[in-house]
Amino acid sequence: MDPARKRKTRLIVTLGIALLLSTALIYTSFSASTVAKTPSQLLASSTPGESYQLTGKVVQGSVKKADDELIFRVKDRAAPEDAKSILVRYTGTVPDPFREGREVIVTGKVTGDEMVAKPNSLITKCPSKFSNSESSGATGSAAKY
């Protein structure tokens, strides 16, 4: 086989492999993404046993520590303090900025009006430095956990 044809064949095979790998990466990226739901959406239309990603604010006065489990309630971000909320049971590492009034994202399975979170799935959203301190939860009391 002459060298020019060998280089051309090698280039075509390499480009084909690169195309397959990039297609697989794009497919994996889009198929793995899920939309986070608010507590009111989950309470209204969740399927028991299904896994969901929950986003909302930790309700003031709801954080409790029981053995290795952190129990807290999450409400819709813009809802008043007395709004309907969902109970979350979480085990695993608790992020340092976690506290009452802070926005969180957690993944888990819903059973009734309660979510059992996957271990180490809790993410705390940091308040924006451009929002006022009352709406960001920066002045909230520290959680007791």
MARBA-3410 file (N, C-alpha, C, O; in Angstrom, 1 decimal):
145
0.9,-1.2,0.0,0.0,0.0,0.0,0.9,1.2,0.0,1.9,1.3,0.8 ~ 0.6,2.2,-0.9,1.4,3.4,-0.9,1.2,4.3,0.3,0.1,4.3,0.8 ~ 2.2,5.1,0.7,2.1,5.9,1.9,0.9,7.0,1.9,0.4,7.2,2.9 ~ 0.6,7.5,0.8,-0.4,8.5,0.7,-1.8,7.9,1.0,-2.6,8.5,1.7 ~ -2.0,6.8,0.4,-3.3,6.1,0.6,-3.4,5.6,2.1,-4.5,5.6,2.7
-2.3,5.2,2.7,-2.2,4.8,4.1,-2.6,5.9,5.0,-3.4,5.7,6.0 ~ -2.0,7.1,4.7,-2.3,8.3,5.6,-3.8,8.7,5.4,-4.4,9.1,6.4 ~ -4.3,8.6,4.2,-5.7,9.0,4.0,-6.7,8.0,4.7,-7.7,8.5,5.3 ~ -6.4,6.7,4.7,-7.2,5.7,5.4,-7.1,6.0,6.9,-8.1,5.9,7.6 ~ -5.9,6.2,7.4,-5.8,6.5,8.8,-6.5,7.7,9.3,-7.1,7.8,10.3
-6.5,8.8,8.4,-7.2,10.0,8.7,-8.7,9.8,8.8,-9.4,10.3,9.7 ~ -9.2,9.0,7.8,-10.7,8.7,7.8,-11.1,7.9,9.0,-12.2,8.2,9.6 ~ -10.3,6.9,9.3,-10.7,6.1,10.5,-10.6,6.9,11.8,-11.5,6.8,12.6 ~ -9.6,7.8,11.9,-9.5,8.6,13.1,-10.7,9.6,13.2,-11.2,9.8,14.3 ~ -11.0,10.2,12.1,-12.2,11.2,12.1,-13.5,10.4,12.4,-14.3,11.0,13.1
-13.6,9.2,11.9,-14.8,8.4,12.2,-14.9,8.1,13.7,-16.0,8.2,14.3 ~ -13.8,7.7,14.3,-13.8,7.4,15.7,-14.1,8.7,16.5,-14.9,8.7,17.5 ~ -13.5,9.8,16.1,-13.8,11.1,16.8,-15.2,11.5,16.7,-15.8,12.0,17.7 ~ -15.8,11.3,15.6,-17.2,11.6,15.4,-18.1,10.7,16.3,-19.1,11.2,16.9 ~ -17.8,9.4,16.3,-18.6,8.5,17.2,-18.5,8.9,18.7,-19.5,8.9,19.4
-17.3,9.2,19.1,-17.1,9.6,20.5,-17.8,10.9,20.8,-18.4,11.0,21.9 ~ -17.7,11.9,20.0,-18.4,13.2,20.2,-19.9,13.0,20.2,-20.6,13.6,21.0 ~ -20.4,12.2,19.4,-21.9,11.9,19.3,-22.3,11.2,20.6,-23.3,11.6,21.2 ~ -21.5,10.3,21.1,-21.8,9.6,22.4,-21.8,10.6,23.5,-22.6,10.5,24.4 ~ -20.8,11.5,23.5,-20.7,12.5,24.6,-21.9,13.4,24.6,-22.5,13.7,25.7
-22.3,13.9,23.5,-23.5,14.8,23.4,-24.8,14.0,23.8,-25.6,14.6,24.5 ~ -25.0,12.8,23.3,-26.1,12.0,23.7,-26.2,11.8,25.2,-27.2,12.0,25.9 ~ -25.1,11.5,25.8,-25.0,11.2,27.3,-25.3,12.5,28.0,-26.0,12.5,29.0 ~ -24.8,13.6,27.6,-25.0,14.9,28.3,-26.5,15.3,28.3,-27.0,15.7,29.3 ~ -27.2,15.1,27.1,-28.6,15.5,27.1,-29.5,14.5,27.7,-30.5,14.9,28.3
-29.2,13.2,27.7,-30.1,12.3,28.2,-30.0,12.2,29.8,-30.9,11.8,30.4 ~ -28.9,12.6,30.3,-28.7,12.6,31.8,-29.3,13.8,32.5,-29.4,13.8,33.7 ~ -29.6,14.9,31.7,-30.1,16.1,32.4,-31.6,15.9,32.8,-32.4,15.3,32.1 ~ -31.9,16.5,34.0,-33.2,16.5,34.5,-33.6,17.9,34.9,-32.7,18.7,35.3 ~ -34.8,18.2,34.9,-35.3,19.5,35.3,-35.7,19.4,36.8,-36.4,18.5,37.2
-35.1,20.3,37.6,-35.5,20.4,39.0,-36.9,20.9,39.2,-37.3,21.8,38.5 ~ -37.6,20.2,40.1,-39.0,20.6,40.3,-39.1,21.3,41.7,-38.3,21.1,42.6 ~ -40.1,22.2,41.8,-40.4,22.8,43.0,-41.2,21.9,44.0,-41.8,21.0,43.5 ~ -41.2,22.2,45.3,-42.1,21.4,46.1,-43.5,21.4,45.7,-44.2,20.3,45.8 ~ -44.1,22.5,45.3,-45.5,22.5,44.9,-45.7,21.6,43.7,-46.8,20.9,43.6
-44.8,21.6,42.7,-44.9,20.7,41.6,-44.8,19.2,42.0,-45.6,18.4,41.5 ~ -43.9,18.9,42.9,-43.8,17.5,43.3,-45.0,17.0,44.1,-45.5,15.9,43.9 ~ -45.5,17.9,45.0,-46.7,17.5,45.8,-47.9,17.3,44.9,-48.8,16.5,45.2 ~ -48.0,18.1,43.8,-49.2,18.0,43.0,-49.1,16.8,42.0,-50.1,16.3,41.7 ~ -47.9,16.5,41.5,-47.9,15.5,40.4,-46.7,14.6,40.4,-46.1,14.4,39.4
-46.3,14.1,41.5,-45.1,13.2,41.6,-45.6,11.7,41.6,-46.7,11.4,42.1 ~ -44.8,10.8,41.0,-45.1,9.4,41.0,-44.3,8.8,42.1,-43.1,8.9,42.2 ~ -45.0,8.1,43.1,-44.3,7.5,44.2,-43.2,6.5,43.7,-43.4,5.7,42.7 ~ -42.0,6.6,44.3,-40.9,5.7,43.9,-40.0,6.3,42.8,-38.9,5.7,42.5 ~ -40.5,7.3,42.0,-39.7,7.9,41.0,-38.7,8.8,41.6,-38.9,9.4,42.7
-37.6,9.0,40.9,-36.5,9.9,41.4,-36.7,11.3,40.8,-36.9,11.4,39.6 ~ -36.6,12.3,41.6,-36.7,13.7,41.2,-35.6,14.5,41.8,-35.0,14.2,42.7 ~ -35.4,15.7,41.1,-34.5,16.7,41.6,-35.4,17.8,42.1,-36.2,18.3,41.4 ~ -35.2,18.2,43.4,-36.0,19.2,44.1,-35.2,20.4,44.3,-34.1,20.4,44.7 ~ -35.9,21.6,44.0,-35.2,22.8,44.3,-36.2,23.7,45.0,-37.4,23.8,44.8
-35.6,24.5,46.0,-36.5,25.4,46.8,-35.7,25.9,48.0,-34.5,25.7,48.1 ~ -36.4,26.6,48.9,-35.7,27.2,50.1,-36.0,26.3,51.3,-37.1,25.8,51.5 ~ -35.0,26.2,52.2,-35.2,25.5,53.4,-36.0,26.4,54.4,-35.7,27.5,54.6 ~ -37.1,25.8,54.9,-38.0,26.5,55.7,-37.4,26.8,57.1,-36.7,26.0,57.7 ~ -37.6,28.1,57.5,-37.1,28.5,58.8,-37.6,27.6,60.0,-38.8,27.4,60.0
-36.7,27.2,60.8,-37.1,26.4,62.0,-37.4,24.9,61.7,-37.9,24.2,62.6 ~ -37.1,24.5,60.5,-37.5,23.1,60.2,-36.3,22.1,60.2,-36.5,20.9,60.1 ~ -35.1,22.6,60.4,-33.9,21.7,60.3,-33.7,21.0,61.6,-33.6,21.6,62.7 ~ -33.6,19.7,61.6,-33.4,18.8,62.7,-32.4,17.7,62.4,-32.3,17.3,61.2 ~ -31.6,17.3,63.4,-30.7,16.2,63.2,-31.1,15.1,64.0,-31.4,15.2,65.2
-31.3,13.9,63.4,-31.7,12.7,64.1,-30.7,11.6,63.7,-30.8,11.1,62.5 ~ -29.9,11.1,64.6,-28.9,10.1,64.3,-28.0,10.6,63.2,-27.4,11.7,63.3 ~ -27.9,9.8,62.1,-27.1,10.2,60.9,-27.9,10.9,59.9,-27.4,11.2,58.8 ~ -29.2,11.3,60.2,-30.1,11.8,59.2,-30.4,13.3,59.5,-30.6,13.7,60.6 ~ -30.4,14.1,58.4,-30.7,15.5,58.5,-32.2,15.6,58.0,-32.4,15.2,56.9
-33.1,16.2,58.8,-34.4,16.3,58.4,-34.8,17.8,58.3,-34.5,18.5,59.2 ~ -35.3,18.2,57.1,-35.7,19.6,56.9,-36.8,19.7,55.9,-37.1,18.7,55.2 ~ -37.5,20.8,55.9,-38.6,21.1,55.0,-38.1,22.1,53.9,-37.3,23.0,54.2 ~ -38.6,21.9,52.7,-38.3,22.8,51.6,-39.6,23.3,51.0,-40.5,22.6,50.8 ~ -39.6,24.6,50.7,-40.8,25.3,50.1,-40.4,25.9,48.8,-39.2,26.1,48.5
-41.4,26.3,48.1,-41.1,27.1,46.8,-40.3,28.3,47.1,-40.4,28.9,48.2 ~ -39.4,28.7,46.2,-38.5,29.8,46.5,-39.2,31.1,46.8,-38.8,31.8,47.8 ~ -40.2,31.5,46.1,-40.9,32.8,46.3,-42.1,32.7,47.2,-42.8,33.6,47.4 ~ -42.4,31.5,47.8,-43.5,31.3,48.6,-43.3,31.9,50.0,-42.2,32.0,50.5 ~ -44.5,32.3,50.7,-44.3,32.8,52.0,-43.9,31.7,53.0,-44.0,30.5,52.7
-43.5,32.1,54.2,-43.0,31.1,55.2,-44.0,30.0,55.5,-43.6,28.9,55.8 ~ -45.3,30.4,55.5,-46.3,29.4,55.9,-46.8,28.6,54.8,-47.8,27.9,54.9 ~ -46.2,28.7,53.6,-46.6,27.9,52.4,-46.4,26.4,52.6,-45.6,26.0,53.4 ~ -47.1,25.6,51.8,-47.0,24.2,51.8,-45.5,23.8,51.5,-44.9,24.4,50.6 ~ -45.0,22.8,52.1,-43.6,22.4,51.9,-43.5,20.9,51.9,-44.5,20.2,52.3
-42.4,20.4,51.5,-42.1,19.0,51.5,-41.0,18.6,52.5,-40.0,19.3,52.5 ~ -41.2,17.5,53.2,-40.2,17.1,54.2,-39.1,16.3,53.4,-39.4,15.5,52.6 ~ -37.9,16.6,53.8,-36.7,15.9,53.1,-35.9,15.2,54.2,-35.6,15.8,55.2 ~ -35.6,13.9,54.0,-34.8,13.1,54.8,-33.5,12.9,54.1,-33.5,12.3,53.0 ~ -32.4,13.4,54.6,-31.1,13.4,53.9,-30.0,12.8,54.8,-29.9,13.0,56.0
-29.2,11.9,54.2,-28.0,11.4,54.8,-26.8,11.8,53.9,-26.9,11.8,52.7 ~ -25.7,12.0,54.6,-24.5,12.3,53.8,-23.8,13.6,54.2,-24.2,14.2,55.3 ~ -22.9,14.1,53.4,-22.2,15.3,53.7,-23.1,16.5,53.6,-23.8,16.6,52.6 ~ -23.1,17.4,54.6,-23.9,18.6,54.5,-22.9,19.8,54.1,-21.9,20.0,54.8 ~ -23.3,20.5,53.0,-22.4,21.6,52.6,-22.3,22.7,53.7,-23.3,22.9,54.4
-21.2,23.3,53.8,-21.0,24.3,54.8,-22.0,25.5,54.7,-22.5,25.9,55.8 ~ -22.4,25.9,53.5,-23.3,27.1,53.5,-24.8,26.7,53.8,-25.7,27.5,53.7 ~ -25.0,25.4,54.1,-26.4,24.9,54.3,-26.9,25.6,55.6,-26.3,25.6,56.6 ~ -28.1,26.2,55.5,-28.8,26.7,56.6,-30.3,27.1,56.3,-30.6,27.0,55.1 ~ -31.0,27.4,57.3,-32.4,27.8,57.0,-32.5,29.0,56.2,-31.7,29.9,56.3
-33.5,29.0,55.2,-33.6,30.2,54.4,-32.8,30.1,53.1,-32.9,30.9,52.2 ~ -31.9,29.2,53.0,-31.0,29.1,51.9,-31.6,28.2,50.8,-32.3,27.2,51.1 ~ -31.3,28.5,49.6,-31.9,27.6,48.5,-31.0,26.4,48.3,-29.8,26.4,48.4 ~ -31.7,25.3,48.1,-31.0,24.0,47.9,-31.5,23.2,46.7,-32.6,23.5,46.2 ~ -30.7,22.3,46.3,-31.1,21.3,45.3,-30.8,19.9,45.8,-29.7,19.7,46.3
-31.7,19.0,45.8,-31.5,17.7,46.3,-32.2,16.7,45.4,-33.3,16.9,44.9 ~ -31.6,15.5,45.3,-32.2,14.4,44.5,-32.6,13.3,45.4,-31.9,12.9,46.3 ~ -33.8,12.7,45.0,-34.3,11.6,45.8,-35.6,11.1,45.3,-36.1,11.5,44.3 ~ -36.2,10.2,46.1,-37.5,9.6,45.7,-38.6,10.1,46.6,-38.4,10.3,47.8 ~ -39.7,10.4,46.0,-40.9,10.9,46.7,-41.8,9.8,47.1,-42.2,9.0,46.3
-42.2,9.9,48.4,-43.2,9.0,48.9,-44.2,9.8,49.7,-43.9,10.3,50.8 ~ -45.4,10.1,49.1,-46.4,10.9,49.7,-46.0,12.4,49.7,-45.7,12.9,48.7 ~ -45.9,13.0,50.9,-45.5,14.3,51.1,-44.1,14.4,51.6,-43.7,15.4,52.3 ~ -43.3,13.4,51.3,-41.9,13.3,51.9,-40.9,12.9,50.8,-41.3,12.1,49.9 ~ -39.7,13.4,50.8,-38.7,12.9,49.9,-37.5,12.3,50.7,-37.0,12.9,51.7
-37.1,11.1,50.3,-36.0,10.4,50.8,-34.8,10.7,49.9,-34.8,10.2,48.8 ~ -33.9,11.5,50.3,-32.8,12.0,49.4,-31.7,11.0,49.2,-31.5,10.2,50.1 ~ -31.1,10.9,48.0,-30.0,10.1,47.8,-28.8,10.6,48.6,-28.7,11.8,48.8 ~ -28.0,9.7,49.2,-26.9,10.2,50.0,-26.0,11.1,49.2,-25.7,10.8,48.0 ~ -25.5,12.2,49.8,-24.6,13.1,49.3,-25.1,13.8,48.0,-24.3,14.2,47.1
-26.4,14.0,47.9,-27.0,14.7,46.7,-27.4,16.1,47.0,-27.9,16.8,46.1 ~ -27.1,16.6,48.2,-27.5,18.0,48.6,-26.5,19.0,48.1,-25.3,18.9,48.3 ~ -27.1,20.0,47.4,-26.3,21.1,46.9,-26.9,22.4,47.4,-28.1,22.5,47.3 ~ -26.1,23.2,47.9,-26.6,24.5,48.4,-26.3,25.6,47.4,-25.2,25.7,47.0 ~ -27.3,26.3,47.1,-27.1,27.5,46.1,-26.7,28.7,47.0,-27.4,29.0,47.9
-25.6,29.3,46.6,-25.2,30.5,47.3,-26.0,31.7,46.9,-26.3,31.8,45.7 ~ -26.3,32.6,47.8,-27.1,33.7,47.5,-26.2,34.7,46.6,-25.0,34.7,46.7 ~ -26.9,35.4,45.7,-26.2,36.3,44.8,-25.7,37.5,45.6,-26.4,38.0,46.5 ~ -24.5,37.9,45.3,-24.0,39.1,46.0,-24.7,40.4,45.5,-24.4,41.4,46.1 ~ -25.5,40.3,44.5,-26.2,41.4,44.0,-27.6,41.6,44.6,-28.3,42.6,44.3
-28.1,40.6,45.4,-29.5,40.7,45.9,-29.3,41.2,47.4,-28.3,41.1,48.0 ~ -30.5,41.7,47.9,-30.4,42.3,49.2,-30.3,41.1,50.2,-30.7,40.0,49.9 ~ -29.9,41.3,51.4,-29.6,40.3,52.4,-30.9,39.6,52.9,-30.9,38.4,53.3 ~ -32.0,40.3,52.9,-33.3,39.7,53.4,-33.7,38.6,52.4,-34.2,37.6,52.9 ~ -33.7,38.8,51.1,-34.1,37.8,50.2,-33.1,36.7,49.9,-33.5,35.6,49.5
-31.9,36.9,50.2,-30.9,35.9,50.0,-30.8,34.9,51.1,-30.2,33.8,51.0 ~ -31.3,35.2,52.3,-31.2,34.3,53.4,-29.9,34.5,54.2,-29.5,33.7,55.0 ~ -29.1,35.5,53.8,-27.8,35.7,54.4,-27.9,36.0,55.9,-26.9,35.8,56.7 ~ -29.0,36.6,56.3,-29.1,37.0,57.7,-29.8,35.9,58.6,-30.1,36.1,59.8 ~ -30.2,34.8,57.9,-30.9,33.7,58.6,-30.0,33.1,59.7,-28.8,33.2,59.7
-30.6,32.5,60.7,-29.9,31.9,61.8,-29.2,30.6,61.3,-29.7,30.0,60.3 ~ -28.2,30.2,61.9,-27.5,29.0,61.6,-28.3,27.8,61.9,-29.0,27.8,62.9 ~ -28.2,26.8,61.1,-29.0,25.6,61.3,-28.4,24.8,62.5,-27.2,24.9,62.8 ~ -29.3,24.1,63.1,-28.9,23.3,64.3,-28.8,21.8,63.9,-29.8,21.1,64.0 ~ -27.6,21.4,63.3,-27.5,20.0,62.9,-26.2,19.5,63.3,-25.9,18.3,63.0
END
